[in-house]
Amino acid sequence: MNDLRTVVAKNLVECRKAAGFTQLQLAEKLNYSDKAVSKWERGESLPDIAVLCALAELYGVTLDYLVREHTRRPSVGRYKKRRRAIVSVMSCLLVWVVATAVYSVLLICGTPGELWLAFIWALPATGVVCIVFSCVWGNRYHRAVSVSALIWMLALALFLTIPVQNMWLVFVVSVPVQALAVFWFILRKSQNNVC
């Protein structure tokens, strides 16, 4: 039994590092404590079969891979990160395809007005898509950048869309909103380090 624990522990460490997760990030994804993850990786205990299945799915390997000894490391992280990047870029491009379609349809129908605003509003929509993917895949730093970009792109879209005198004040309002977002991410980071 100790031999199995050692093999599983070694495989869990290699897969976690290849996927680019810390023990805390992995624990949050599994709804376990980082102490439990640490025990699994030191071979002090074995995760139950449901957790092993969840880990195999998360890392993109088979359950058999986690419980057998191997001579080569998994290439989980590189392919998974590449696939995530491709999906993110394609989703952002889809926003721009929709904006182009809206612009084209409005132009063909002869709709009066500033049709180019369809592209301006594609900016905050792209920011929302980036936030969604960074939340799904758990990347805190991408999420922080995406939220900041969304704040300023939304301010720009409002500034260009609403023809009101002193509309530049929307940028002044964006400054404290940006500060709140920065403080929120700093607070979340410190809370994660305490636990």
C-alpha positions as CSV (number, residue, x, y, z in Angstrom):
1,M,0.0,0.0,0.0
2,N,2.9,2.4,0.7
3,D,4.2,1.8,-2.8
4,L,0.9,2.8,-4.3
5,R,0.8,5.9,-2.1
6,T,4.3,6.9,-3.3
7,V,3.4,6.3,-7.0
8,V,0.2,8.3,-6.7
9,A,1.9,11.1,-4.7
10,K,4.6,11.4,-7.3
11,N,2.1,11.5,-10.2
12,L,-0.1,14.0,-8.5
13,V,2.8,16.4,-7.9
14,E,4.0,16.0,-11.5
15,C,0.5,16.6,-13.0
16,R,-0.2,19.6,-10.7
17,K,3.1,21.2,-11.7
18,A,2.6,20.4,-15.4
19,A,-0.8,22.0,-15.2
20,G,0.6,25.1,-13.5
21,F,-1.5,24.9,-10.3
22,T,-0.4,25.6,-6.7
23,Q,-1.6,23.3,-4.0
24,L,-4.0,26.1,-2.9
25,Q,-5.4,26.6,-6.4
26,L,-5.9,22.8,-6.8
27,A,-7.6,22.6,-3.4
28,E,-10.0,25.4,-4.3
29,K,-10.9,23.6,-7.6
30,L,-11.6,20.4,-5.7
31,N,-13.3,22.0,-2.6
32,Y,-10.7,20.5,-0.3
33,S,-8.1,22.1,1.9
34,D,-4.6,22.6,0.7
35,K,-3.5,20.5,3.7
36,A,-5.4,17.5,2.2
37,V,-3.7,18.1,-1.2
38,S,-0.3,18.3,0.6
39,K,-1.0,15.0,2.4
40,W,-1.8,13.3,-0.9
41,E,1.3,14.7,-2.5
42,R,3.5,13.6,0.4
43,G,2.0,10.1,0.3
44,E,0.6,10.3,3.8
45,S,-2.9,9.5,2.5
46,L,-4.7,8.6,-0.8
47,P,-7.5,10.6,-2.2
48,D,-10.7,8.6,-2.6
49,I,-11.7,7.3,-6.0
50,A,-14.1,10.2,-6.8
51,V,-11.3,12.7,-6.2
52,L,-8.9,10.7,-8.3
53,C,-11.4,10.7,-11.1
54,A,-11.8,14.5,-10.8
55,L,-8.1,15.0,-10.8
56,A,-7.7,12.8,-13.9
57,E,-10.3,14.8,-15.7
58,L,-8.8,18.1,-14.5
59,Y,-5.3,17.2,-15.7
60,G,-6.6,15.5,-18.9
61,V,-5.0,12.1,-18.1
62,T,-6.6,8.7,-17.4
63,L,-7.2,7.4,-13.9
64,D,-4.7,4.6,-14.8
65,Y,-2.1,7.2,-15.4
66,L,-2.4,8.5,-11.9
67,V,-2.0,5.1,-10.2
68,R,0.8,3.7,-12.3
69,E,4.5,4.4,-12.3
70,H,5.9,6.3,-15.3
71,T,9.2,7.2,-16.7
72,R,8.2,10.4,-18.6
73,R,6.4,13.4,-17.3
74,P,2.9,14.3,-18.6
75,S,2.6,17.2,-21.1
76,V,-0.7,18.3,-19.5
77,G,0.0,22.0,-18.9
78,R,1.4,23.0,-22.3
79,Y,-1.5,21.5,-24.4
80,K,-4.1,22.6,-21.9
81,K,-2.9,26.2,-21.8
82,R,-2.6,26.3,-25.6
83,R,-6.2,24.9,-26.0
84,R,-7.5,27.5,-23.4
85,A,-5.7,30.3,-25.3
86,I,-7.2,29.2,-28.6
87,V,-10.7,29.0,-27.1
88,S,-10.3,32.4,-25.5
89,V,-9.1,34.1,-28.7
90,M,-11.8,32.4,-30.8
91,S,-14.5,33.6,-28.4
92,C,-13.2,37.1,-28.6
93,L,-13.1,37.0,-32.4
94,L,-16.7,35.8,-32.3
95,V,-17.7,39.0,-30.5
96,W,-16.1,40.9,-33.4
97,V,-17.8,38.8,-36.0
98,V,-21.1,39.6,-34.3
99,A,-20.2,43.3,-34.3
100,T,-19.3,43.1,-38.0
101,A,-22.6,41.4,-38.8
102,V,-24.6,44.0,-36.8
103,Y,-22.8,46.8,-38.6
104,S,-23.3,45.1,-42.0
105,V,-27.0,44.5,-41.5
106,L,-27.6,48.0,-40.2
107,L,-25.7,49.4,-43.2
108,I,-27.6,47.3,-45.7
109,C,-30.9,48.3,-44.2
110,G,-30.0,51.9,-44.5
111,T,-30.3,52.6,-40.8
112,P,-29.3,56.2,-40.0
113,G,-26.8,57.0,-37.3
114,E,-23.3,56.2,-36.3
115,L,-23.1,52.6,-37.2
116,W,-19.4,52.4,-36.2
117,L,-20.5,52.3,-32.6
118,A,-21.2,48.6,-33.1
119,F,-17.4,48.1,-33.1
120,I,-17.0,50.4,-30.1
121,W,-19.4,48.3,-28.0
122,A,-17.6,45.2,-29.1
123,L,-14.7,46.3,-26.9
124,P,-16.6,46.0,-23.5
125,A,-18.2,42.8,-24.8
126,T,-14.7,41.4,-25.5
127,G,-13.8,42.4,-21.9
128,V,-16.7,40.5,-20.5
129,V,-15.7,37.4,-22.5
130,C,-12.2,37.6,-21.2
131,I,-13.5,37.9,-17.6
132,V,-15.7,34.9,-18.0
133,F,-12.9,32.7,-19.3
134,S,-10.5,33.9,-16.6
135,C,-13.1,33.1,-13.9
136,V,-13.8,29.6,-15.4
137,W,-10.1,28.7,-15.7
138,G,-9.1,30.4,-12.4
139,N,-6.5,32.8,-13.5
140,R,-6.6,35.6,-11.0
141,Y,-4.1,37.9,-12.8
142,H,-5.9,37.6,-16.2
143,R,-9.1,38.4,-14.3
144,A,-7.7,41.5,-12.8
145,V,-6.4,42.8,-16.2
146,S,-9.7,41.9,-17.8
147,V,-11.7,43.8,-15.2
148,S,-9.5,46.8,-15.5
149,A,-9.8,46.7,-19.3
150,L,-13.6,46.4,-19.1
151,I,-13.8,49.4,-16.8
152,W,-12.0,51.6,-19.3
153,M,-13.5,50.2,-22.4
154,L,-17.0,50.7,-21.0
155,A,-16.1,54.3,-20.1
156,L,-14.8,54.9,-23.7
157,A,-18.0,53.3,-25.2
158,L,-20.2,55.5,-23.0
159,F,-18.1,58.6,-23.9
160,L,-18.4,58.0,-27.6
161,T,-22.1,57.0,-27.6
162,I,-23.8,59.5,-25.4
163,P,-23.5,63.0,-26.8
164,V,-23.8,65.0,-23.6
165,Q,-21.7,68.0,-22.5
166,N,-19.1,67.1,-19.9
167,M,-19.4,63.4,-20.8
168,W,-15.6,63.2,-20.2
169,L,-16.5,62.9,-16.5
170,V,-17.2,59.2,-17.1
171,F,-13.4,58.8,-17.1
172,V,-13.2,60.6,-13.8
173,V,-15.8,58.2,-12.4
174,S,-13.8,55.3,-13.8
175,V,-10.7,56.2,-11.7
176,P,-12.3,55.3,-8.3
177,V,-14.0,52.2,-9.8
178,Q,-10.5,51.1,-11.0
179,A,-9.1,51.8,-7.6
180,L,-11.9,49.7,-6.0
181,A,-11.1,46.8,-8.5
182,V,-7.4,46.9,-7.6
183,F,-8.1,46.9,-3.8
184,W,-10.6,44.0,-4.3
185,F,-8.0,41.9,-6.0
186,I,-5.4,42.7,-3.4
187,L,-7.9,41.9,-0.6
188,R,-8.8,38.6,-2.3
189,K,-5.1,37.7,-2.7
190,S,-4.4,38.4,1.0
191,Q,-7.5,36.3,2.0
192,N,-6.2,33.4,-0.1
193,N,-2.8,33.6,1.6
194,V,-4.3,33.6,5.1
195,C,-6.4,30.4,4.6
